[in-house]
Amino acid sequence: MLRVDGEKMSKSLGNFHTLKEVLDRYPADALRLLLLQTHYRSPLDFSFERLEGAVGAWERIKNTVSALLWAARDDAAGAASEPGAAEAPTTALQSAVDEARHEFFGAMDDDFNTAGAIGALFTLATKANTYLAEVGEGAQPNVARAAAEALVELFGILGISVEGEKATLPEELVDLARELAGFAGDETDEAAEALIAARASARKAKDWGTADAIRDRISALGLVVEDTPTGSRVVAREA
């Protein structure tokens, strides 16, 4: 049974919403997330407040996946392959991925318990964020990628996409990298990396003027320099 704000949905009560009306305002993936957090045998209490919460949760999961994939990039810090302080957190995340898979499929086999399955994935995302915060640029690329792929795969089984769309960086970034970082290539992603490296070098030398100038020139292109625990990156500014 579908309830709206604690009451049975009914035209006479004025709490009737069509699916089209809802999807015109909210992402389908967030709506699926909200619906699947209630067992199919239980009454579903729909509210726009709960749907807003589902949108926020969905966006946080997408951000986690993006952060994991960033940590797993091919040119991740060399320290990522070195054993040491990150070894215990890395082992913990590997175990968390295995546990999430086991709990996810266990819940799905238990009378299609989608709420339990989603709970297992939320737990994995929390542990992944904790891992990234703990190890910083010492993240193991293969482990970070495995966690990201698990979240994408398992949410995908539920029909929920948590892969963020990669924004295309403007060509002007190449010219900027040539000017400010001596960049000699043609790829925008590589130009962004060159600018990030030049900014990092300036900050290390305490040349704050140059570092700020690089950031400001990047910002003038409608981009943002994000400083994350796993390193800095250039991303498109949110609308």
QUIDA-V994338 format. One record per helix or strand of 3 or more residues. SS is the DSSP state (hx for helix, st for strand). FROM is the first residue (numbers start at 1). TO is the last residue. If there is no record, write none. Layout:
((SS & FROM & TO) (SS & FROM & TO))
This chain:
((st & 2 & 4) (hx & 11 & 13) (hx & 19 & 23) (hx & 28 & 36) (st & 44 & 46) (hx & 48 & 71) (hx & 78 & 81) (hx & 87 & 109) (hx & 114 & 138) (hx & 141 & 157) (hx & 172 & 181) (hx & 188 & 204) (hx & 208 & 219) (st & 223 & 228) (st & 231 & 236))
